[in-house]
């Protein structure tokens, strides 16, 4: 029963994302759990940490190779 449920929900998710099937996505994210007694859908928004602009700029410059330690001549 568990493998069938996982397969069904995975297929709906893939169909929705790959084939842009809005009905499949609606089922996964809105109505599907009310029709399937084996599933309870919970959506949790996870915040993305944002760094300050100076730290981001310094990191970008380091990646690009613009910031190098000073070496004696």
N, CA, C, O and CB atoms as a CASP TS submission, in Angstrom:
PFRMAT TS
TARGET T0000
AUTHOR 0000-0000-0000
METHOD Language model
MODEL 1
PARENT N/A
ATOM      1  N   UNK     1       0.817  -1.190   0.000  1.00  0.00           N
ATOM      2  CA  UNK     1       0.000   0.000   0.000  1.00  0.00           C
ATOM      3  C   UNK     1       0.872   1.269   0.000  1.00  0.00           C
ATOM      4  O   UNK     1       0.554   2.234  -0.695  1.00  0.00           O
ATOM      5  CB  UNK     1      -0.935  -0.011   1.208  1.00  0.00           C
ATOM      6  N   UNK     2       1.946   1.271   0.761  1.00  0.00           N
ATOM      7  CA  UNK     2       2.801   2.455   0.849  1.00  0.00           C
ATOM      8  C   UNK     2       3.496   2.736  -0.480  1.00  0.00           C
ATOM      9  O   UNK     2       3.583   3.888  -0.903  1.00  0.00           O
ATOM     10  CB  UNK     2       3.843   2.276   1.957  1.00  0.00           C
ATOM     11  N   UNK     3       3.986   1.694  -1.136  1.00  0.00           N
ATOM     12  CA  UNK     3       4.678   1.876  -2.414  1.00  0.00           C
ATOM     13  C   UNK     3       3.710   2.413  -3.459  1.00  0.00           C
ATOM     14  O   UNK     3       4.077   3.276  -4.257  1.00  0.00           O
ATOM     15  CB  UNK     3       5.305   0.548  -2.894  1.00  0.00           C
ATOM     16  N   UNK     4       2.475   1.911  -3.463  1.00  0.00           N
ATOM     17  CA  UNK     4       1.471   2.410  -4.403  1.00  0.00           C
ATOM     18  C   UNK     4       1.168   3.884  -4.161  1.00  0.00           C
ATOM     19  O   UNK     4       1.033   4.657  -5.109  1.00  0.00           O
ATOM     20  CB  UNK     4       0.186   1.590  -4.293  1.00  0.00           C
ATOM     21  N   UNK     5       1.063   4.267  -2.912  1.00  0.00           N
ATOM     22  CA  UNK     5       0.773   5.665  -2.569  1.00  0.00           C
ATOM     23  C   UNK     5       1.923   6.568  -2.989  1.00  0.00           C
ATOM     24  O   UNK     5       1.703   7.627  -3.575  1.00  0.00           O
ATOM     25  CB  UNK     5       0.508   5.811  -1.059  1.00  0.00           C
ATOM     26  N   UNK     6       3.145   6.153  -2.690  1.00  0.00           N
ATOM     27  CA  UNK     6       4.312   6.943  -3.083  1.00  0.00           C
ATOM     28  C   UNK     6       4.391   7.070  -4.602  1.00  0.00           C
ATOM     29  O   UNK     6       4.666   8.150  -5.125  1.00  0.00           O
ATOM     30  CB  UNK     6       5.603   6.308  -2.535  1.00  0.00           C
ATOM     31  N   UNK     7       4.151   5.969  -5.306  1.00  0.00           N
ATOM     32  CA  UNK     7       4.201   5.990  -6.770  1.00  0.00           C
ATOM     33  C   UNK     7       3.133   6.914  -7.351  1.00  0.00           C
ATOM     34  O   UNK     7       3.406   7.668  -8.286  1.00  0.00           O
ATOM     35  CB  UNK     7       4.026   4.575  -7.328  1.00  0.00           C
ATOM     36  N   UNK     8       1.935   6.859  -6.809  1.00  0.00           N
ATOM     37  CA  UNK     8       0.833   7.695  -7.305  1.00  0.00           C
ATOM     38  C   UNK     8       1.141   9.181  -7.099  1.00  0.00           C
ATOM     39  O   UNK     8       0.953   9.988  -8.009  1.00  0.00           O
ATOM     40  CB  UNK     8      -0.490   7.323  -6.595  1.00  0.00           C
ATOM     41  N   UNK     9       1.611   9.536  -5.911  1.00  0.00           N
ATOM     42  CA  UNK     9       1.896  10.937  -5.612  1.00  0.00           C
ATOM     43  C   UNK     9       3.122  11.437  -6.366  1.00  0.00           C
ATOM     44  O   UNK     9       3.162  12.590  -6.796  1.00  0.00           O
ATOM     45  CB  UNK     9       2.098  11.124  -4.118  1.00  0.00           C
ATOM     46  N   UNK    10       4.115  10.579  -6.525  1.00  0.00           N
ATOM     47  CA  UNK    10       5.295  10.964  -7.308  1.00  0.00           C
ATOM     48  C   UNK    10       4.915  11.203  -8.760  1.00  0.00           C
ATOM     49  O   UNK    10       5.376  12.160  -9.380  1.00  0.00           O
ATOM     50  CB  UNK    10       6.388   9.882  -7.216  1.00  0.00           C
ATOM     51  N   UNK    11       4.071  10.329  -9.299  1.00  0.00           N
ATOM     52  CA  UNK    11       3.624  10.485 -10.687  1.00  0.00           C
ATOM     53  C   UNK    11       2.835  11.781 -10.859  1.00  0.00           C
ATOM     54  O   UNK    11       3.011  12.478 -11.857  1.00  0.00           O
ATOM     55  CB  UNK    11       2.766   9.280 -11.116  1.00  0.00           C
ATOM     56  N   UNK    12       1.976  12.110  -9.908  1.00  0.00           N
ATOM     57  CA  UNK    12       1.210  13.364  -9.991  1.00  0.00           C
ATOM     58  C   UNK    12       2.143  14.570  -9.952  1.00  0.00           C
ATOM     59  O   UNK    12       1.984  15.515 -10.725  1.00  0.00           O
ATOM     60  CB  UNK    12       0.185  13.450  -8.839  1.00  0.00           C
ATOM     61  N   UNK    13       3.113  14.528  -9.046  1.00  0.00           N
ATOM     62  CA  UNK    13       4.048  15.648  -8.940  1.00  0.00           C
ATOM     63  C   UNK    13       4.860  15.809 -10.221  1.00  0.00           C
ATOM     64  O   UNK    13       4.996  16.919 -10.735  1.00  0.00           O
ATOM     65  CB  UNK    13       4.986  15.449  -7.744  1.00  0.00           C
ATOM     66  N   UNK    14       5.403  14.702 -10.739  1.00  0.00           N
ATOM     67  CA  UNK    14       6.190  14.769 -11.966  1.00  0.00           C
ATOM     68  C   UNK    14       5.346  15.212 -13.156  1.00  0.00           C
ATOM     69  O   UNK    14       5.793  16.013 -13.977  1.00  0.00           O
ATOM     70  CB  UNK    14       6.824  13.419 -12.256  1.00  0.00           C
ATOM     71  N   UNK    15       4.127  14.689 -13.246  1.00  0.00           N
ATOM     72  CA  UNK    15       3.239  15.094 -14.332  1.00  0.00           C
ATOM     73  C   UNK    15       2.961  16.587 -14.262  1.00  0.00           C
ATOM     74  O   UNK    15       2.943  17.272 -15.284  1.00  0.00           O
ATOM     75  CB  UNK    15       1.923  14.305 -14.279  1.00  0.00           C
ATOM     76  N   UNK    16       2.748  17.079 -13.065  1.00  0.00           N
ATOM     77  CA  UNK    16       2.468  18.506 -12.899  1.00  0.00           C
ATOM     78  C   UNK    16       3.643  19.387 -13.238  1.00  0.00           C
ATOM     79  O   UNK    16       3.477  20.423 -13.881  1.00  0.00           O
ATOM     80  CB  UNK    16       2.041  18.781 -11.499  1.00  0.00           C
ATOM     81  N   UNK    17       4.840  18.989 -12.813  1.00  0.00           N
ATOM     82  CA  UNK    17       6.011  19.843 -13.034  1.00  0.00           C
ATOM     83  C   UNK    17       6.604  19.693 -14.433  1.00  0.00           C
ATOM     84  O   UNK    17       6.996  20.684 -15.048  1.00  0.00           O
ATOM     85  CB  UNK    17       7.072  19.532 -12.006  1.00  0.00           C
ATOM     86  N   UNK    18       6.671  18.473 -14.934  1.00  0.00           N
ATOM     87  CA  UNK    18       7.307  18.260 -16.243  1.00  0.00           C
ATOM     88  C   UNK    18       6.358  18.584 -17.389  1.00  0.00           C
ATOM     89  O   UNK    18       6.762  19.202 -18.374  1.00  0.00           O
ATOM     90  CB  UNK    18       7.793  16.815 -16.370  1.00  0.00           C
ATOM     91  N   UNK    19       5.102  18.174 -17.268  1.00  0.00           N
ATOM     92  CA  UNK    19       4.141  18.385 -18.346  1.00  0.00           C
ATOM     93  C   UNK    19       3.278  19.628 -18.139  1.00  0.00           C
ATOM     94  O   UNK    19       2.369  19.901 -18.923  1.00  0.00           O
ATOM     95  CB  UNK    19       3.255  17.174 -18.480  1.00  0.00           C
ATOM     96  N   UNK    20       3.571  20.376 -17.075  1.00  0.00           N
ATOM     97  CA  UNK    20       2.796  21.583 -16.751  1.00  0.00           C
ATOM     98  C   UNK    20       1.307  21.293 -16.643  1.00  0.00           C
ATOM     99  O   UNK    20       0.474  22.061 -17.123  1.00  0.00           O
ATOM    100  CB  UNK    20       3.030  22.658 -17.806  1.00  0.00           C
ATOM    101  N   UNK    21       0.985  20.174 -16.005  1.00  0.00           N
ATOM    102  CA  UNK    21      -0.415  19.776 -15.815  1.00  0.00           C
ATOM    103  C   UNK    21      -0.932  20.423 -14.524  1.00  0.00           C
ATOM    104  O   UNK    21      -0.616  19.974 -13.422  1.00  0.00           O
ATOM    105  CB  UNK    21      -0.560  18.205 -15.757  1.00  0.00           C
ATOM    106  N   UNK    22      -1.724  21.476 -14.679  1.00  0.00           N
ATOM    107  CA  UNK    22      -2.226  22.205 -13.510  1.00  0.00           C
ATOM    108  C   UNK    22      -3.166  21.365 -12.658  1.00  0.00           C
ATOM    109  O   UNK    22      -3.224  21.555 -11.444  1.00  0.00           O
ATOM    110  CB  UNK    22      -2.937  23.466 -13.951  1.00  0.00           C
ATOM    111  N   UNK    23      -3.898  20.444 -13.263  1.00  0.00           N
ATOM    112  CA  UNK    23      -4.794  19.574 -12.487  1.00  0.00           C
ATOM    113  C   UNK    23      -3.992  18.648 -11.574  1.00  0.00           C
ATOM    114  O   UNK    23      -4.392  18.399 -10.436  1.00  0.00           O
ATOM    115  CB  UNK    23      -5.694  18.742 -13.429  1.00  0.00           C
ATOM    116  N   UNK    24      -2.870  18.139 -12.065  1.00  0.00           N
ATOM    117  CA  UNK    24      -2.024  17.272 -11.240  1.00  0.00           C
ATOM    118  C   UNK    24      -1.422  18.064 -10.084  1.00  0.00           C
ATOM    119  O   UNK    24      -1.390  17.583  -8.952  1.00  0.00           O
ATOM    120  CB  UNK    24      -0.905  16.630 -12.091  1.00  0.00           C
ATOM    121  N   UNK    25      -0.943  19.277 -10.364  1.00  0.00           N
ATOM    122  CA  UNK    25      -0.384  20.108  -9.294  1.00  0.00           C
ATOM    123  C   UNK    25      -1.448  20.501  -8.283  1.00  0.00           C
ATOM    124  O   UNK    25      -1.180  20.547  -7.083  1.00  0.00           O
ATOM    125  CB  UNK    25       0.264  21.359  -9.875  1.00  0.00           C
ATOM    126  N   UNK    26      -2.646  20.784  -8.759  1.00  0.00           N
ATOM    127  CA  UNK    26      -3.746  21.110  -7.849  1.00  0.00           C
ATOM    128  C   UNK    26      -4.039  19.928  -6.931  1.00  0.00           C
ATOM    129  O   UNK    26      -4.309  20.099  -5.742  1.00  0.00           O
ATOM    130  CB  UNK    26      -5.014  21.502  -8.642  1.00  0.00           C
ATOM    131  N   UNK    27      -3.982  18.740  -7.496  1.00  0.00           N
ATOM    132  CA  UNK    27      -4.217  17.548  -6.689  1.00  0.00           C
ATOM    133  C   UNK    27      -3.134  17.371  -5.634  1.00  0.00           C
ATOM    134  O   UNK    27      -3.429  17.029  -4.489  1.00  0.00           O
ATOM    135  CB  UNK    27      -4.286  16.314  -7.577  1.00  0.00           C
ATOM    136  N   UNK    28      -1.879  17.603  -6.019  1.00  0.00           N
ATOM    137  CA  UNK    28      -0.772  17.428  -5.071  1.00  0.00           C
ATOM    138  C   UNK    28      -0.820  18.470  -3.961  1.00  0.00           C
ATOM    139  O   UNK    28      -0.671  18.132  -2.787  1.00  0.00           O
ATOM    140  CB  UNK    28       0.573  17.507  -5.801  1.00  0.00           C
ATOM    141  N   UNK    29      -1.024  19.726  -4.320  1.00  0.00           N
ATOM    142  CA  UNK    29      -0.877  20.804  -3.346  1.00  0.00           C
ATOM    143  C   UNK    29      -2.173  21.269  -2.692  1.00  0.00           C
ATOM    144  O   UNK    29      -2.124  21.973  -1.683  1.00  0.00           O
ATOM    145  CB  UNK    29      -0.241  21.958  -4.001  1.00  0.00           C
ATOM    146  N   UNK    30      -3.336  20.895  -3.235  1.00  0.00           N
ATOM    147  CA  UNK    30      -4.579  21.433  -2.684  1.00  0.00           C
ATOM    148  C   UNK    30      -5.611  20.378  -2.299  1.00  0.00           C
ATOM    149  O   UNK    30      -6.097  20.386  -1.168  1.00  0.00           O
ATOM    150  CB  UNK    30      -5.186  22.361  -3.666  1.00  0.00           C
ATOM    151  N   UNK    31      -5.954  19.481  -3.203  1.00  0.00           N
ATOM    152  CA  UNK    31      -7.110  18.617  -2.955  1.00  0.00           C
ATOM    153  C   UNK    31      -6.778  17.159  -2.729  1.00  0.00           C
ATOM    154  O   UNK    31      -7.605  16.425  -2.188  1.00  0.00           O
ATOM    155  CB  UNK    31      -8.044  18.714  -4.085  1.00  0.00           C
ATOM    156  N   UNK    32      -5.602  16.712  -3.123  1.00  0.00           N
ATOM    157  CA  UNK    32      -5.276  15.293  -3.098  1.00  0.00           C
ATOM    158  C   UNK    32      -5.323  14.641  -1.738  1.00  0.00           C
ATOM    159  O   UNK    32      -5.766  13.499  -1.616  1.00  0.00           O
ATOM    160  CB  UNK    32      -3.951  15.098  -3.657  1.00  0.00           C
ATOM    161  N   UNK    33      -4.877  15.340  -0.715  1.00  0.00           N
ATOM    162  CA  UNK    33      -4.858  14.713   0.615  1.00  0.00           C
ATOM    163  C   UNK    33      -6.248  14.485   1.174  1.00  0.00           C
ATOM    164  O   UNK    33      -6.429  13.604   2.015  1.00  0.00           O
ATOM    165  CB  UNK    33      -4.068  15.563   1.577  1.00  0.00           C
ATOM    166  N   UNK    34      -7.235  15.252   0.734  1.00  0.00           N
ATOM    167  CA  UNK    34      -8.600  15.021   1.211  1.00  0.00           C
ATOM    168  C   UNK    34      -9.225  13.793   0.546  1.00  0.00           C
ATOM    169  O   UNK    34     -10.168  13.211   1.082  1.00  0.00           O
ATOM    170  CB  UNK    34      -9.468  16.256   0.951  1.00  0.00           C
ATOM    171  N   UNK    35      -8.702  13.397  -0.621  1.00  0.00           N
ATOM    172  CA  UNK    35      -9.208  12.228  -1.338  1.00  0.00           C
ATOM    173  C   UNK    35      -8.437  10.949  -1.009  1.00  0.00           C
ATOM    174  O   UNK    35      -8.939   9.849  -1.241  1.00  0.00           O
ATOM    175  CB  UNK    35      -9.153  12.481  -2.827  1.00  0.00           C
ATOM    176  N   UNK    36      -7.239  11.080  -0.478  1.00  0.00           N
ATOM    177  CA  UNK    36      -6.395   9.929  -0.171  1.00  0.00           C
ATOM    178  C   UNK    36      -6.209   9.845   1.333  1.00  0.00           C
ATOM    179  O   UNK    36      -5.553  10.696   1.933  1.00  0.00           O
ATOM    180  CB  UNK    36      -5.023  10.026  -0.894  1.00  0.00           C
ATOM    181  N   UNK    37      -6.787   8.817   1.940  1.00  0.00           N
ATOM    182  CA  UNK    37      -6.738   8.701   3.407  1.00  0.00           C
ATOM    183  C   UNK    37      -5.341   8.358   3.923  1.00  0.00           C
ATOM    184  O   UNK    37      -5.088   8.460   5.124  1.00  0.00           O
ATOM    185  CB  UNK    37      -7.725   7.640   3.877  1.00  0.00           C
ATOM    186  N   UNK    38      -4.438   7.956   3.041  1.00  0.00           N
ATOM    187  CA  UNK    38      -3.080   7.611   3.460  1.00  0.00           C
ATOM    188  C   UNK    38      -2.138   8.803   3.501  1.00  0.00           C
ATOM    189  O   UNK    38      -0.987   8.670   3.916  1.00  0.00           O
ATOM    190  CB  UNK    38      -2.520   6.574   2.544  1.00  0.00           C
ATOM    191  N   UNK    39      -2.620   9.980   3.070  1.00  0.00           N
ATOM    192  CA  UNK    39      -1.738  11.135   2.901  1.00  0.00           C
ATOM    193  C   UNK    39      -2.282  12.344   3.643  1.00  0.00           C
ATOM    194  O   UNK    39      -3.487  12.595   3.672  1.00  0.00           O
ATOM    195  CB  UNK    39      -1.562  11.465   1.416  1.00  0.00           C
ATOM    196  N   UNK    40      -1.348  13.092   4.247  1.00  0.00           N
ATOM    197  CA  UNK    40      -1.664  14.371   4.854  1.00  0.00           C
ATOM    198  C   UNK    40      -0.613  15.363   4.357  1.00  0.00           C
ATOM    199  O   UNK    40       0.563  15.247   4.704  1.00  0.00           O
ATOM    200  CB  UNK    40      -1.690  14.280   6.433  1.00  0.00           C
ATOM    201  N   UNK    41      -1.031  16.335   3.550  1.00  0.00           N
ATOM    202  CA  UNK    41      -0.109  17.296   2.968  1.00  0.00           C
ATOM    203  C   UNK    41       0.057  18.478   3.905  1.00  0.00           C
ATOM    204  O   UNK    41      -0.926  19.054   4.369  1.00  0.00           O
ATOM    205  CB  UNK    41      -0.599  17.763   1.588  1.00  0.00           C
ATOM    206  N   UNK    42       1.315  18.840   4.184  1.00  0.00           N
ATOM    207  CA  UNK    42       1.631  20.019   4.980  1.00  0.00           C
ATOM    208  C   UNK    42       2.608  20.875   4.198  1.00  0.00           C
ATOM    209  O   UNK    42       3.631  20.380   3.726  1.00  0.00           O
ATOM    210  CB  UNK    42       2.216  19.628   6.369  1.00  0.00           C
ATOM    211  N   UNK    43       2.304  22.141   4.060  1.00  0.00           N
ATOM    212  CA  UNK    43       3.211  23.067   3.379  1.00  0.00           C
ATOM    213  C   UNK    43       3.901  23.929   4.423  1.00  0.00           C
ATOM    214  O   UNK    43       3.255  24.522   5.287  1.00  0.00           O
ATOM    215  CB  UNK    43       2.448  23.953   2.344  1.00  0.00           C
ATOM    216  N   UNK    44       5.219  23.988   4.329  1.00  0.00           N
ATOM    217  CA  UNK    44       6.004  24.776   5.265  1.00  0.00           C
ATOM    218  C   UNK    44       6.923  25.685   4.461  1.00  0.00           C
ATOM    219  O   UNK    44       7.713  25.220   3.639  1.00  0.00           O
ATOM    220  CB  UNK    44       6.819  23.863   6.236  1.00  0.00           C
ATOM    221  N   UNK    45       6.809  26.972   4.704  1.00  0.00           N
ATOM    222  CA  UNK    45       7.693  27.932   4.031  1.00  0.00           C
ATOM    223  C   UNK    45       8.973  28.051   4.849  1.00  0.00           C
ATOM    224  O   UNK    45       8.928  28.360   6.040  1.00  0.00           O
ATOM    225  CB  UNK    45       6.998  29.336   3.861  1.00  0.00           C
ATOM    226  N   UNK    46      10.103  27.809   4.217  1.00  0.00           N
ATOM    227  CA  UNK    46      11.387  27.891   4.893  1.00  0.00           C
ATOM    228  C   UNK    46      12.096  29.147   4.402  1.00  0.00           C
ATOM    229  O   UNK    46      12.364  29.273   3.207  1.00  0.00           O
ATOM    230  CB  UNK    46      12.251  26.611   4.637  1.00  0.00           C
ATOM    231  N   UNK    47      12.405  30.079   5.303  1.00  0.00           N
ATOM    232  CA  UNK    47      13.046  31.317   4.863  1.00  0.00           C
ATOM    233  C   UNK    47      14.463  31.068   4.351  1.00  0.00           C
ATOM    234  O   UNK    47      15.187  30.213   4.861  1.00  0.00           O
ATOM    235  CB  UNK    47      13.078  32.328   6.005  1.00  0.00           C
ATOM    236  N   UNK    48      14.829  31.821   3.351  1.00  0.00           N
ATOM    237  CA  UNK    48      16.175  31.761   2.803  1.00  0.00           C
ATOM    238  C   UNK    48      16.998  32.857   3.473  1.00  0.00           C
ATOM    239  O   UNK    48      16.625  34.029   3.413  1.00  0.00           O
ATOM    240  CB  UNK    48      16.167  31.924   1.240  1.00  0.00           C
ATOM    241  N   UNK    49      18.116  32.493   4.112  1.00  0.00           N
ATOM    242  CA  UNK    49      18.911  33.527   4.781  1.00  0.00           C
ATOM    243  C   UNK    49      19.512  34.493   3.769  1.00  0.00           C
ATOM    244  O   UNK    49      20.020  34.087   2.723  1.00  0.00           O
ATOM    245  CB  UNK    49      20.025  32.888   5.623  1.00  0.00           C
ATOM    246  N   UNK    50      19.446  35.753   4.094  1.00  0.00           N
ATOM    247  CA  UNK    50      20.025  36.783   3.237  1.00  0.00           C
ATOM    248  C   UNK    50      21.190  37.440   3.975  1.00  0.00           C
ATOM    249  O   UNK    50      21.071  37.823   5.139  1.00  0.00           O
ATOM    250  CB  UNK    50      18.952  37.844   2.828  1.00  0.00           C
ATOM    251  N   UNK    51      22.297  37.558   3.284  1.00  0.00           N
ATOM    252  CA  UNK    51      23.469  38.182   3.863  1.00  0.00           C
ATOM    253  C   UNK    51      23.421  39.683   3.584  1.00  0.00           C
ATOM    254  O   UNK    51      22.732  40.143   2.673  1.00  0.00           O
ATOM    255  CB  UNK    51      24.768  37.551   3.301  1.00  0.00           C
ATOM    256  N   UNK    52      24.160  40.419   4.378  1.00  0.00           N
ATOM    257  CA  UNK    52      24.210  41.851   4.138  1.00  0.00           C
ATOM    258  C   UNK    52      24.897  42.112   2.807  1.00  0.00           C
ATOM    259  O   UNK    52      25.657  41.275   2.318  1.00  0.00           O
ATOM    260  CB  UNK    52      24.942  42.580   5.287  1.00  0.00           C
ATOM    261  N   UNK    53      24.635  43.245   2.237  1.00  0.00           N
ATOM    262  CA  UNK    53      25.151  43.541   0.903  1.00  0.00           C
ATOM    263  C   UNK    53      26.683  43.606   0.881  1.00  0.00           C
ATOM    264  O   UNK    53      27.292  43.211  -0.114  1.00  0.00           O
ATOM    265  CB  UNK    53      24.569  44.859   0.401  1.00  0.00           C
ATOM    266  N   UNK    54      27.312  44.089   1.941  1.00  0.00           N
ATOM    267  CA  UNK    54      28.778  44.198   1.958  1.00  0.00           C
ATOM    268  C   UNK    54      29.409  42.814   1.967  1.00  0.00           C
ATOM    269  O   UNK    54      30.367  42.560   1.237  1.00  0.00           O
ATOM    270  CB  UNK    54      29.255  45.010   3.185  1.00  0.00           C
ATOM    271  N   UNK    55      28.879  41.925   2.784  1.00  0.00           N
ATOM    272  CA  UNK    55      29.418  40.567   2.846  1.00  0.00           C
ATOM    273  C   UNK    55      29.220  39.865   1.499  1.00  0.00           C
ATOM    274  O   UNK    55      30.115  39.165   1.025  1.00  0.00           O
ATOM    275  CB  UNK    55      28.740  39.758   3.987  1.00  0.00           C
ATOM    276  N   UNK    56      28.061  40.052   0.892  1.00  0.00           N
ATOM    277  CA  UNK    56      27.809  39.451  -0.418  1.00  0.00           C
ATOM    278  C   UNK    56      28.758  40.006  -1.462  1.00  0.00           C
ATOM    279  O   UNK    56      29.279  39.257  -2.289  1.00  0.00           O
ATOM    280  CB  UNK    56      26.363  39.687  -0.850  1.00  0.00           C
ATOM    281  N   UNK    57      28.989  41.307  -1.433  1.00  0.00           N
ATOM    282  CA  UNK    57      29.890  41.931  -2.398  1.00  0.00           C
ATOM    283  C   UNK    57      31.313  41.425  -2.225  1.00  0.00           C
ATOM    284  O   UNK    57      31.984  41.130  -3.215  1.00  0.00           O
ATOM    285  CB  UNK    57      29.854  43.449  -2.256  1.00  0.00           C
ATOM    286  N   UNK    58      31.787  41.318  -0.990  1.00  0.00           N
ATOM    287  CA  UNK    58      33.132  40.811  -0.738  1.00  0.00           C
ATOM    288  C   UNK    58      33.263  39.363  -1.197  1.00  0.00           C
ATOM    289  O   UNK    58      34.286  38.978  -1.762  1.00  0.00           O
ATOM    290  CB  UNK    58      33.477  40.926   0.749  1.00  0.00           C
ATOM    291  N   UNK    59      32.229  38.564  -0.954  1.00  0.00           N
ATOM    292  CA  UNK    59      32.256  37.182  -1.411  1.00  0.00           C
ATOM    293  C   UNK    59      32.285  37.082  -2.919  1.00  0.00           C
ATOM    294  O   UNK    59      32.998  36.248  -3.476  1.00  0.00           O
ATOM    295  CB  UNK    59      31.069  36.434  -0.877  1.00  0.00           C
ATOM    296  N   UNK    60      31.513  37.928  -3.584  1.00  0.00           N
ATOM    297  CA  UNK    60      31.500  37.935  -5.041  1.00  0.00           C
ATOM    298  C   UNK    60      32.861  38.347  -5.597  1.00  0.00           C
ATOM    299  O   UNK    60      33.365  37.740  -6.542  1.00  0.00           O
ATOM    300  CB  UNK    60      30.409  38.876  -5.560  1.00  0.00           C
ATOM    301  N   UNK    61      33.449  39.383  -5.000  1.00  0.00           N
ATOM    302  CA  UNK    61      34.766  39.834  -5.460  1.00  0.00           C
ATOM    303  C   UNK    61      35.828  38.763  -5.256  1.00  0.00           C
ATOM    304  O   UNK    61      36.714  38.591  -6.093  1.00  0.00           O
ATOM    305  CB  UNK    61      35.172  41.110  -4.730  1.00  0.00           C
ATOM    306  N   UNK    62      35.737  38.045  -4.143  1.00  0.00           N
ATOM    307  CA  UNK    62      36.700  36.976  -3.888  1.00  0.00           C
ATOM    308  C   UNK    62      36.540  35.861  -4.913  1.00  0.00           C
ATOM    309  O   UNK    62      37.532  35.322  -5.404  1.00  0.00           O
ATOM    310  CB  UNK    62      36.530  36.421  -2.464  1.00  0.00           C
ATOM    311  N   UNK    63      35.312  35.517  -5.234  1.00  0.00           N
ATOM    312  CA  UNK    63      35.057  34.483  -6.229  1.00  0.00           C
ATOM    313  C   UNK    63      35.592  34.904  -7.585  1.00  0.00           C
ATOM    314  O   UNK    63      36.142  34.084  -8.320  1.00  0.00           O
ATOM    315  CB  UNK    63      33.563  34.180  -6.320  1.00  0.00           C
ATOM    316  N   UNK    64      35.437  36.156  -7.917  1.00  0.00           N
ATOM    317  CA  UNK    64      35.901  36.638  -9.204  1.00  0.00           C
ATOM    318  C   UNK    64      37.415  36.851  -9.236  1.00  0.00           C
ATOM    319  O   UNK    64      37.976  37.137 -10.294  1.00  0.00           O
ATOM    320  CB  UNK    64      35.196  37.924  -9.551  1.00  0.00           C
ATOM    321  N   UNK    65      38.075  36.716  -8.092  1.00  0.00           N
ATOM    322  CA  UNK    65      39.523  36.856  -8.055  1.00  0.00           C
ATOM    323  C   UNK    65      39.994  38.282  -7.944  1.00  0.00           C
ATOM    324  O   UNK    65      41.164  38.561  -8.208  1.00  0.00           O
ATOM    325  CB  UNK    65      40.112  36.249  -9.258  1.00  0.00           C
ATOM    326  N   UNK    66      39.126  39.193  -7.563  1.00  0.00           N
ATOM    327  CA  UNK    66      39.513  40.594  -7.474  1.00  0.00           C
ATOM    328  C   UNK    66      40.140  40.921  -6.131  1.00  0.00           C
ATOM    329  O   UNK    66      40.917  41.871  -6.037  1.00  0.00           O
ATOM    330  CB  UNK    66      38.315  41.483  -7.712  1.00  0.00           C
ATOM    331  N   UNK    67      39.834  40.179  -5.113  1.00  0.00           N
ATOM    332  CA  UNK    67      40.388  40.441  -3.788  1.00  0.00           C
ATOM    333  C   UNK    67      41.475  39.425  -3.529  1.00  0.00           C
ATOM    334  O   UNK    67      41.206  38.226  -3.461  1.00  0.00           O
ATOM    335  CB  UNK    67      39.291  40.385  -2.681  1.00  0.00           C
ATOM    336  N   UNK    68      42.695  39.893  -3.385  1.00  0.00           N
ATOM    337  CA  UNK    68      43.823  39.013  -3.119  1.00  0.00           C
ATOM    338  C   UNK    68      44.619  39.592  -1.967  1.00  0.00           C
ATOM    339  O   UNK    68      44.699  40.811  -1.811  1.00  0.00           O
ATOM    340  CB  UNK    68      44.714  38.834  -4.380  1.00  0.00           C
ATOM    341  N   UNK    69      45.203  38.732  -1.168  1.00  0.00           N
ATOM    342  CA  UNK    69      46.035  39.263  -0.084  1.00  0.00           C
ATOM    343  C   UNK    69      47.264  39.974  -0.689  1.00  0.00           C
ATOM    344  O   UNK    69      47.792  39.571  -1.725  1.00  0.00           O
ATOM    345  CB  UNK    69      46.479  38.109   0.894  1.00  0.00           C
ATOM    346  N   UNK    70      47.687  41.026  -0.014  1.00  0.00           N
ATOM    347  CA  UNK    70      48.853  41.785  -0.491  1.00  0.00           C
ATOM    348  C   UNK    70      50.121  40.963  -0.258  1.00  0.00           C
ATOM    349  O   UNK    70      50.321  40.408   0.822  1.00  0.00           O
ATOM    350  CB  UNK    70      48.955  43.171   0.233  1.00  0.00           C
ATOM    351  N   UNK    71      50.954  40.893  -1.255  1.00  0.00           N
ATOM    352  CA  UNK    71      52.221  40.173  -1.114  1.00  0.00           C
ATOM    353  C   UNK    71      53.352  41.174  -1.221  1.00  0.00           C
ATOM    354  O   UNK    71      53.269  42.122  -2.003  1.00  0.00           O
ATOM    355  CB  UNK    71      52.366  39.050  -2.189  1.00  0.00           C
ATOM    356  N   UNK    72      54.405  40.980  -0.452  1.00  0.00           N
ATOM    357  CA  UNK    72      55.539  41.912  -0.541  1.00  0.00           C
ATOM    358  C   UNK    72      56.215  41.833  -1.899  1.00  0.00           C
ATOM    359  O   UNK    72      56.310  40.766  -2.505  1.00  0.00           O
ATOM    360  CB  UNK    72      56.559  41.622   0.563  1.00  0.00           C
ATOM    361  N   UNK    73      56.679  42.977  -2.359  1.00  0.00           N
ATOM    362  CA  UNK    73      57.332  43.054  -3.677  1.00  0.00           C
ATOM    363  C   UNK    73      58.799  42.783  -3.552  1.00  0.00           C
ATOM    364  O   UNK    73      59.518  42.803  -4.551  1.00  0.00           O
ATOM    365  CB  UNK    73      57.114  44.420  -4.324  1.00  0.00           C
TER
END
